[in-house]
Amino acid sequence: MKNKLLQSFDIKRYMSIVVIVLAGMLFLFALNMVMEKRIIQKANDGAAHSKVISIGGTIVLVDIASTEAAREKGLSGRSKLAPNTGILFVFESVGMWGFWMKEMSFPIDIIWVDTSGNVITVAKSVSPQSYPDVLYPLSPAMYVLEVPAGFSVENHIKEGSVMTLPKI
């Protein structure tokens, strides 16, 4: 009798510990989500040329190319991109926006994103030697993100990943 009572007590104690651990993990997950949103918002407050975005849960500092001149220049003339940085091309309307590597000196990943922030096409490690080839998305895009080559593999970015945008 005493042994059964002890086993019952141990099971209840074990279940209490499991519930506490699971509740703690859920709390930490929720806290992480809130903090990520606050970090992005705070980083973007007052930033004129650079913004912070999240893609597939990875934070990226991007320059915004929202004018025809800025989109035409893109990354040409730069010698490299630092990790977790890039350029976000913002268009006035959705389209089959083609990209090429004219005047580029390093490889990049090119990521096309729809109006909802869903990644629709990823071109990995596009070489400057690919110019004059033009790369296109599989479906119309509103945004295009250029990041260092290998970024999409390292951060598991693929079709269906989600990009969170700041107000631009």
Backbone torsions as a table, in degrees:
resi	resn	phi	psi	omega
1	MET	NA	-46.4	-179.7
2	LYS	-62.9	-38.2	179.8
3	ASN	-64.4	-42.7	178.6
4	LYS	-64.4	-41.1	178.9
5	LEU	-63.2	-40.4	178.5
6	LEU	-66.0	-42.0	178.4
7	GLN	-64.0	-42.2	178.7
8	SER	-61.5	-43.1	178.1
9	PHE	-63.1	-42.6	179.5
10	ASP	-63.9	-39.7	179.6
11	ILE	-65.8	-44.8	179.0
12	LYS	-62.7	-41.7	178.8
13	ARG	-63.5	-44.3	178.8
14	TYR	-61.2	-45.7	-179.2
15	MET	-64.7	-37.6	177.7
16	SER	-62.6	-42.4	179.1
17	ILE	-64.1	-43.8	179.2
18	VAL	-61.1	-45.4	179.2
19	VAL	-61.7	-43.0	179.9
20	ILE	-64.1	-43.1	179.4
21	VAL	-64.2	-45.6	179.0
22	LEU	-63.2	-41.9	177.8
23	ALA	-62.6	-40.3	177.3
24	GLY	-63.5	-42.1	178.7
25	MET	-64.8	-42.0	178.4
26	LEU	-63.1	-42.4	177.5
27	PHE	-60.8	-45.2	-179.8
28	LEU	-64.5	-38.3	177.5
29	PHE	-62.9	-47.0	179.9
30	ALA	-63.7	-42.1	178.3
31	LEU	-61.0	-41.6	178.1
32	ASN	-60.6	-43.1	-179.8
33	MET	-63.2	-44.8	-179.9
34	VAL	-64.6	-44.4	-179.0
35	MET	-64.2	-39.5	179.0
36	GLU	-61.2	-44.6	179.1
37	LYS	-63.4	-41.8	179.5
38	ARG	-65.8	-39.9	178.8
39	ILE	-62.6	-45.1	179.5
40	ILE	-62.7	-46.6	-178.7
41	GLN	-62.8	-45.2	-178.8
42	LYS	-64.9	-41.8	-179.6
43	ALA	-65.0	-30.9	-177.3
44	ASN	-87.9	-15.0	178.9
45	ASP	-63.6	116.6	176.6
46	GLY	79.4	-1.8	179.3
47	ALA	-77.3	122.0	-175.7
48	ALA	-84.8	-47.0	-172.7
49	HIS	-107.7	-29.7	-179.2
50	SER	-111.5	145.4	178.5
51	LYS	-133.8	159.9	175.1
52	VAL	-105.8	130.3	175.8
53	ILE	-123.0	169.9	173.3
54	SER	-125.7	132.2	175.9
55	ILE	-134.5	121.9	-176.9
56	GLY	58.4	26.9	-179.7
57	GLY	86.4	0.4	179.5
58	THR	-102.3	132.1	179.3
59	ILE	-81.8	133.5	-179.4
60	VAL	-135.0	131.8	174.4
61	LEU	-89.9	120.4	-175.7
62	VAL	-123.7	147.0	165.5
63	ASP	-85.2	145.5	-178.6
64	ILE	-100.6	127.7	175.2
65	ALA	-113.4	93.0	-176.0
66	SER	-114.6	-1.2	176.2
67	THR	-109.3	160.4	179.0
68	GLU	-57.2	-44.2	-179.2
69	ALA	-63.9	-44.2	-179.7
70	ALA	-66.3	-39.7	178.9
71	ARG	-67.2	-38.0	180.0
72	GLU	-65.9	-40.3	179.6
73	LYS	-72.5	-44.7	179.2
74	GLY	52.8	-131.5	-179.7
75	LEU	-95.4	1.5	-178.7
76	SER	-61.1	140.7	-178.5
77	GLY	93.6	-15.1	177.4
78	ARG	-87.1	151.9	-179.4
79	SER	-94.4	-19.6	178.8
80	LYS	-171.1	172.9	172.7
81	LEU	-122.1	136.4	174.8
82	ALA	-71.2	157.2	176.7
83	PRO	-56.8	144.1	178.4
84	ASN	57.9	33.0	171.7
85	THR	-128.4	165.2	178.5
86	GLY	-177.8	-163.7	176.5
87	ILE	-132.7	135.4	179.7
88	LEU	-110.8	117.2	177.3
89	PHE	-88.4	124.3	-179.7
90	VAL	-114.8	123.9	-178.8
91	PHE	-105.8	158.3	179.5
92	GLU	-73.6	-24.1	-178.6
93	SER	-149.0	164.1	177.6
94	VAL	-71.5	150.5	179.5
95	GLY	-171.3	172.2	176.4
96	MET	-90.4	68.8	-173.2
97	TRP	-70.5	118.1	179.4
98	GLY	-91.8	144.0	179.6
99	PHE	-128.7	144.0	178.1
100	TRP	-134.1	173.2	-173.4
101	MET	-107.2	32.5	179.6
102	LYS	-58.7	129.7	177.7
103	GLU	58.9	26.8	176.2
104	MET	-94.2	148.3	-179.3
105	SER	-120.6	6.9	179.1
106	PHE	-151.9	153.8	179.6
107	PRO	-75.9	153.6	-180.0
108	ILE	-141.5	165.2	166.8
109	ASP	-99.4	138.4	177.7
110	ILE	-117.1	126.3	-174.3
111	ILE	-124.2	118.5	177.4
112	TRP	-93.6	137.8	-174.4
113	VAL	-132.2	139.1	-180.0
114	ASP	-83.8	-178.1	-176.3
115	THR	-64.3	-22.9	179.7
116	SER	-87.7	-4.2	-178.9
117	GLY	91.1	9.4	179.2
118	ASN	-88.5	132.5	177.0
119	VAL	-68.9	128.9	-179.1
120	ILE	-110.9	-25.0	178.9
121	THR	-152.2	141.1	175.8
122	VAL	-129.0	123.2	173.1
123	ALA	-105.9	116.6	-172.8
124	LYS	-96.0	138.5	174.3
125	SER	45.2	56.6	179.2
126	VAL	-75.7	123.7	-174.8
127	SER	-86.3	146.0	174.1
128	PRO	-57.9	-27.0	-179.7
129	GLN	-70.7	-8.6	179.2
130	SER	-74.6	-15.8	177.7
131	TYR	-63.6	132.2	21.5
132	PRO	-99.4	15.5	177.4
133	ASP	-59.6	144.7	177.9
134	VAL	-114.2	131.4	179.0
135	LEU	-101.9	139.3	-178.3
136	TYR	-126.0	155.6	176.1
137	PRO	-77.1	166.0	177.4
138	LEU	-75.7	-23.5	176.7
139	SER	-148.2	166.8	-176.3
140	PRO	-56.9	141.6	-177.3
141	ALA	-124.5	156.1	175.8
142	MET	-106.7	-28.3	-176.7
143	TYR	-132.6	151.4	173.0
144	VAL	-135.2	129.9	-179.8
145	LEU	-112.3	126.3	173.8
146	GLU	-109.7	127.4	-177.2
147	VAL	-135.5	167.4	179.8
148	PRO	-56.8	146.5	177.6
149	ALA	-55.8	135.9	179.0
150	GLY	94.7	-13.4	-178.9
151	PHE	-57.9	-45.8	-175.9
152	SER	-65.9	-35.8	177.7
153	VAL	-71.1	-47.6	-178.3
154	GLU	-59.9	-33.2	-174.9
155	ASN	-108.7	11.6	175.8
156	HIS	57.5	39.7	178.1
157	ILE	-86.3	126.5	-179.2
158	LYS	-150.1	175.4	176.1
159	GLU	-53.1	130.4	-178.2
160	GLY	100.3	-19.3	174.5
161	SER	-61.1	159.2	-175.9
162	VAL	-116.0	136.6	176.2
163	MET	-109.9	129.8	176.8
164	THR	-99.2	124.4	-175.8
165	LEU	-104.4	145.0	171.5
166	PRO	-81.2	170.2	171.5
167	LYS	-71.5	127.2	-175.5
168	ILE	-108.6	NA	NA
